[in-house]
Amino acid sequence: MLYAPDTETIDMPTLHSELNMPYTLTPGRAAGTFLAEIGNKRIVGTRFKSGLTIAPAQDFSHIDGEDDYEFVEAPPTGVLTAFTKVGDDMIGLIRLDGCDNDFPHRVLGEAALGARVEAIWADGVDTSIMTIQGFRPAPGAPVGTVKPYGETAAPVEVVKYALNLQYEHAYGPYYGRMFDEIREFGRVMGVRTPGGDTALLPPREIDDITHKRTGTWKTCGNEGTIRGCSIINMEFRGQTRPPPYVYAEIVLDGASTRLIHMIEIPDFEAGKAIGPGTRVRAVWREGQRTGSLTNDIERFEVIDA
């Protein structure tokens, strides 16, 4: 009979995660000019030799890739061509008068397809699309025209930006059981492959290769074999430990899939002795366990090199 521990999944809280990526954008000449001028409460567009007129300004035509254009000023009025509700906001597509594309932005007030709308400007000067607060219904607004643009401000060259996503990750019965076992008993468990005795890590309900339901639970060993690795000898954003160290893919004894973890080394030269086939052992962190592979297993150490 295959060994299956009689422990049950503990109701663990969801894992709070955050994805934070700060970076810079280079808008280019046309979009940069649009951003530079929007602070002056003017909407800059581009008119290509073909006659196609689009706003915000772009360096290339989205129709045929044409790049020969002149700057124009688009009116702050137009027609609502589509809209959708996102949370408490209404996001719409506005066809500015005289333009051949839709301008996406917030809709303020009641929305109706084909309604005349006009831009509402925020106070102050800013090089951001949010200098336009949104578009509000304006049934009596006259139809505007696209005008040639004279001398423009110098384009914005760099825009600082940050993407921040916060979310809750539910462990589910398989990941939850694995983390429970780590926290409560200090052991790594997987599930057996269909009809076999090697374990899949992380555990899962369906086998990736055969697409059959996996088998019973199995405790994997604290020792294992490296199947692939890299020596990390330089610092970069997001590191959880100072270099040098070895980033390794380890197959624990009794498992059939790889577990990713770290091996501490005193210097770069020591890392050269580590490679595929090297035997390693898990070093568990002392004190209260939290149910995390990266925290509860402090590192792996070489048994033989």
Backbone torsions as a table, in degrees:
resi	resn	phi	psi	omega
1	MET	NA	137.2	179.4
2	LEU	-72.7	140.1	-177.3
3	TYR	-73.8	124.9	178.2
4	ALA	-135.5	106.7	-179.7
5	PRO	-56.9	148.0	-176.1
6	ASP	-90.9	16.6	175.9
7	THR	-78.4	152.6	179.3
8	GLU	-114.5	158.9	179.4
9	THR	-62.9	128.5	176.3
10	ILE	-84.4	144.4	-177.8
11	ASP	-75.6	86.6	-178.8
12	MET	-84.2	149.6	176.2
13	PRO	-67.9	159.8	177.7
14	THR	-66.7	155.4	-179.5
15	LEU	-89.0	119.1	176.9
16	HIS	-80.3	125.3	-178.3
17	SER	-126.9	154.5	179.5
18	GLU	-140.6	130.0	176.6
19	LEU	-109.9	113.6	-175.0
20	ASN	-125.7	116.6	-177.4
21	MET	-129.9	95.0	173.9
22	PRO	-80.5	137.7	178.3
23	TYR	-160.0	179.0	178.9
24	THR	-120.7	147.2	177.4
25	LEU	-110.0	142.0	172.6
26	THR	-110.5	102.2	-171.8
27	PRO	-69.8	-20.7	-176.2
28	GLY	89.0	175.8	-173.2
29	ARG	-65.3	-50.3	-173.5
30	ALA	-70.2	-54.3	179.7
31	ALA	-64.2	-33.4	177.4
32	GLY	-65.2	-36.7	176.8
33	THR	-69.3	-39.3	175.7
34	PHE	-57.4	-45.1	-179.0
35	LEU	-68.4	-36.1	179.7
36	ALA	-66.7	-35.9	-175.5
37	GLU	-90.0	-18.3	-176.9
38	ILE	-67.3	-25.8	174.6
39	GLY	-65.3	-21.5	175.8
40	ASN	-91.2	11.3	178.9
41	LYS	59.7	46.2	176.3
42	ARG	-133.2	136.1	-179.4
43	ILE	-99.3	111.8	-178.7
44	VAL	-90.5	130.3	174.5
45	GLY	-123.7	-179.6	176.6
46	THR	-125.5	139.0	173.8
47	ARG	-115.8	120.4	-178.8
48	PHE	-87.8	164.8	-178.2
49	LYS	-58.0	-28.0	178.9
50	SER	-71.7	-11.9	-176.8
51	GLY	100.2	-12.7	178.8
52	LEU	-62.2	129.5	-179.5
53	THR	-122.8	125.2	-177.9
54	ILE	-133.2	151.6	176.4
55	ALA	-147.1	137.1	1.9
56	PRO	-63.1	161.3	-177.7
57	ALA	-61.5	141.3	177.7
58	GLN	-133.8	153.0	-179.0
59	ASP	-78.4	-19.4	-177.6
60	PHE	-135.1	148.0	174.0
61	SER	-71.7	132.3	178.4
62	HIS	-76.5	-4.7	179.5
63	ILE	-90.3	-52.0	-174.5
64	ASP	-132.5	6.4	178.1
65	GLY	79.7	8.1	-179.4
66	GLU	-58.8	139.5	-177.8
67	ASP	-122.0	11.3	178.4
68	ASP	-98.3	108.8	-174.1
69	TYR	-145.5	170.3	171.3
70	GLU	-130.5	151.8	178.0
71	PHE	-78.3	142.4	175.7
72	VAL	-134.5	163.5	175.4
73	GLU	-105.7	120.2	179.1
74	ALA	-88.7	147.5	179.4
75	PRO	-73.5	156.6	-179.7
76	PRO	-84.9	21.0	-178.8
77	THR	-124.9	157.1	179.7
78	GLY	-177.8	-160.6	-176.7
79	VAL	-124.5	137.5	177.9
80	LEU	-79.8	118.2	-176.9
81	THR	-102.0	-19.9	178.7
82	ALA	-165.1	157.5	177.1
83	PHE	-160.2	158.7	175.9
84	THR	-150.8	154.8	-179.2
85	LYS	-98.7	129.9	178.4
86	VAL	-125.2	103.3	-174.9
87	GLY	64.0	-126.1	177.6
88	ASP	-91.6	-1.1	-177.4
89	ASP	-101.1	152.8	172.4
90	MET	-111.8	119.7	179.4
91	ILE	-105.1	128.8	-177.0
92	GLY	-128.6	166.7	171.8
93	LEU	-108.2	122.8	-176.4
94	ILE	-113.6	124.0	174.7
95	ARG	-90.8	97.6	179.9
96	LEU	-61.3	143.6	-178.4
97	ASP	-55.3	129.0	177.7
98	GLY	85.6	-1.1	-178.4
99	CYS	-104.6	159.4	-176.4
100	ASP	-109.8	10.8	178.1
101	ASN	-135.1	171.7	179.4
102	ASP	-99.7	141.1	-177.6
103	PHE	-104.9	109.6	-178.3
104	PRO	-78.4	132.8	177.1
105	HIS	-167.5	175.1	180.0
106	ARG	-73.9	143.7	176.7
107	VAL	-107.6	126.7	-179.3
108	LEU	-103.1	121.3	-178.5
109	GLY	97.4	-167.3	-178.1
110	GLU	-69.8	140.9	-178.3
111	ALA	-110.5	139.9	176.2
112	ALA	-150.6	132.3	-179.6
113	LEU	-58.5	134.5	179.8
114	GLY	84.9	-0.6	-178.3
115	ALA	-72.5	144.9	173.5
116	ARG	-75.9	137.1	-179.5
117	VAL	-135.6	161.4	176.6
118	GLU	-139.1	152.2	-178.4
119	ALA	-74.8	141.0	172.2
120	ILE	-111.3	122.8	-174.4
121	TRP	-93.0	142.9	175.8
122	ALA	-79.4	161.0	176.5
123	ASP	-74.4	152.3	177.0
124	GLY	86.1	179.7	-178.0
125	VAL	-116.8	129.0	-178.4
126	ASP	-151.2	149.1	176.7
127	THR	-98.7	61.4	-177.4
128	SER	-141.4	148.2	176.5
129	ILE	-60.0	-23.4	179.8
130	MET	-78.1	2.8	167.7
131	THR	-61.0	-28.2	168.0
132	ILE	-88.7	114.4	179.6
133	GLN	-64.8	-35.2	-178.6
134	GLY	164.0	-173.0	177.9
135	PHE	-118.3	131.8	-178.8
136	ARG	-113.8	155.9	178.0
137	PRO	-58.6	135.9	179.2
138	ALA	-145.0	73.5	-174.7
139	PRO	-59.3	-25.8	-178.3
140	GLY	-96.7	4.9	-177.0
141	ALA	-67.9	128.4	177.9
142	PRO	-67.1	155.9	178.9
143	VAL	-73.6	122.4	-178.8
144	GLY	-84.6	173.5	179.4
145	THR	-129.2	153.0	175.7
146	VAL	-81.3	131.5	-176.5
147	LYS	-115.7	147.5	174.1
148	PRO	-60.6	147.2	-178.1
149	TYR	-104.1	138.1	176.0
150	GLY	-83.6	-138.2	179.7
151	GLU	-72.6	133.4	-177.7
152	THR	-104.8	162.7	174.2
153	ALA	-69.2	159.1	177.5
154	ALA	-62.3	135.9	-176.9
155	PRO	-64.9	148.5	172.0
156	VAL	-69.0	126.8	-173.8
157	GLU	-92.1	-35.1	-176.5
158	VAL	-137.1	136.3	175.6
159	VAL	-120.6	121.0	176.2
160	LYS	-75.6	137.2	-174.1
161	TYR	-144.2	154.2	177.0
162	ALA	-146.9	131.9	175.9
163	LEU	-104.1	121.0	-179.0
164	ASN	-129.2	114.7	179.4
165	LEU	-119.9	122.3	175.8
166	GLN	-112.2	134.6	-176.9
167	TYR	-152.5	164.1	177.5
168	GLU	-109.3	127.8	-177.5
169	HIS	-107.6	117.2	178.0
170	ALA	-82.3	130.3	-177.1
171	TYR	-67.0	-40.1	-174.2
172	GLY	80.5	170.3	-174.3
173	PRO	-66.9	-29.4	-176.7
174	TYR	-85.1	-53.5	175.7
175	TYR	-62.7	-39.2	-179.9
176	GLY	-59.1	-43.6	178.8
177	ARG	-64.3	-41.6	179.7
178	MET	-61.4	-46.5	-179.8
179	PHE	-68.7	-34.4	175.4
180	ASP	-58.7	-46.4	-177.4
181	GLU	-65.0	-37.1	177.3
182	ILE	-63.8	-45.9	-176.6
183	ARG	-71.7	-44.4	-172.6
184	GLU	-84.0	-33.2	-171.9
185	PHE	-126.7	-4.8	178.5
186	GLY	64.2	44.0	178.8
187	ARG	-141.2	150.7	179.9
188	VAL	-100.9	124.0	-177.7
189	MET	-122.2	143.9	173.6
190	GLY	-127.8	-174.4	176.2
191	VAL	-115.3	145.2	-176.5
192	ARG	-69.3	148.3	173.5
193	THR	-66.9	155.6	-179.5
194	PRO	-58.4	118.0	178.8
195	GLY	74.7	6.7	-179.0
196	GLY	-121.5	-175.1	-178.0
197	ASP	-123.5	6.9	173.8
198	THR	-94.7	150.2	-172.2
199	ALA	-100.5	146.7	173.5
200	LEU	-92.9	129.8	175.2
201	LEU	-126.6	131.1	-7.7
202	PRO	-66.6	159.7	-178.2
203	PRO	-68.1	150.0	-179.0
204	ARG	-151.6	160.1	-176.5
205	GLU	-77.0	-35.1	-175.9
206	ILE	-119.6	135.0	177.9
207	ASP	-71.1	135.8	-175.4
208	ASP	-66.6	-31.6	-173.4
209	ILE	-90.6	-50.1	-175.6
210	THR	-89.6	-16.8	-177.3
211	HIS	62.2	24.3	175.6
212	LYS	-100.6	161.6	179.5
213	ARG	-68.2	135.7	-178.0
214	THR	-73.5	170.0	-174.6
215	GLY	-93.9	-147.2	-175.4
216	THR	-82.4	171.7	-177.8
217	TRP	-77.3	149.9	-179.3
218	LYS	-143.7	135.7	175.4
219	THR	-81.7	126.3	177.6
220	CYS	-90.4	160.5	-177.4
221	GLY	-75.5	164.5	174.6
222	ASN	-81.3	-11.3	178.6
223	GLU	-108.2	159.4	-179.5
224	GLY	-165.2	-174.5	-176.7
225	THR	-125.1	133.5	177.2
226	ILE	-73.6	133.0	177.3
227	ARG	-110.3	-18.4	178.0
228	GLY	-165.6	146.7	-177.6
229	CYS	-161.0	162.6	175.4
230	SER	-139.6	141.7	175.6
231	ILE	-88.6	121.1	178.4
232	ILE	-97.8	114.1	-173.4
233	ASN	-124.2	15.2	179.6
234	MET	-142.5	156.2	-178.8
235	GLU	-86.7	146.4	174.5
236	PHE	-153.8	164.0	-177.2
237	ARG	-62.4	134.8	174.9
238	GLY	96.6	-2.1	178.9
239	GLN	-65.2	143.5	178.2
240	THR	-101.3	-4.6	177.9
241	ARG	-152.5	152.8	-178.9
242	PRO	-74.3	143.8	174.8
243	PRO	-74.3	159.8	6.3
244	PRO	-89.1	153.7	172.8
245	TYR	-159.2	169.6	-179.5
246	VAL	-110.6	126.4	174.4
247	TYR	-91.8	115.4	-168.8
248	ALA	-128.0	147.0	170.6
249	GLU	-101.9	115.7	-170.4
250	ILE	-117.8	131.5	171.9
251	VAL	-99.2	108.5	178.4
252	LEU	-67.1	150.2	177.2
253	ASP	-58.3	127.7	-178.3
254	GLY	94.8	-7.0	-179.9
255	ALA	-104.6	164.4	178.2
256	SER	-119.9	-6.0	179.6
257	THR	-122.2	166.6	-171.4
258	ARG	-93.0	142.5	174.9
259	LEU	-111.2	130.5	-178.4
260	ILE	-93.5	128.2	177.5
261	HIS	-156.4	-174.8	-173.6
262	MET	-114.9	149.3	174.3
263	ILE	-123.9	120.9	179.5
264	GLU	-77.2	141.2	178.1
265	ILE	-135.1	149.2	-178.9
266	PRO	-71.3	-30.9	-179.5
267	ASP	-159.7	173.4	-176.7
268	PHE	-61.6	-39.8	-178.2
269	GLU	-61.7	-36.5	179.4
270	ALA	-64.7	-31.2	-179.5
271	GLY	-68.6	-23.1	-178.9
272	LYS	-66.9	-20.3	179.2
273	ALA	-81.9	-7.2	-178.0
274	ILE	-101.3	135.3	-179.6
275	GLY	-167.5	-175.2	177.1
276	PRO	-54.0	130.6	-177.8
277	GLY	101.1	-15.0	179.5
278	THR	-67.8	135.0	178.5
279	ARG	-89.3	136.6	-177.6
280	VAL	-135.6	162.9	-179.7
281	ARG	-131.7	139.1	177.9
282	ALA	-71.5	136.8	174.4
283	VAL	-111.0	109.9	-176.5
284	TRP	-82.3	141.2	179.1
285	ARG	-73.0	138.3	179.5
286	GLU	-76.5	154.5	178.6
287	GLY	97.1	-165.4	-176.7
288	GLN	-67.1	126.9	177.7
289	ARG	-83.3	152.5	-176.2
290	THR	-111.8	-8.3	-176.9
291	GLY	85.5	41.0	-178.0
292	SER	-137.1	131.5	177.8
293	LEU	-64.0	-40.3	-176.2
294	THR	-76.0	-29.3	-179.2
295	ASN	-91.4	-44.4	-174.3
296	ASP	-75.8	-32.5	169.2
297	ILE	-95.3	107.4	-175.5
298	GLU	-65.0	-40.4	-177.9
299	ARG	-172.7	177.0	169.1
300	PHE	-114.1	145.0	178.0
301	GLU	-118.4	151.4	-177.9
302	VAL	-76.4	131.6	174.1
303	ILE	-87.5	-47.9	174.3
304	ASP	-144.6	146.5	-176.4
305	ALA	-111.5	NA	NA
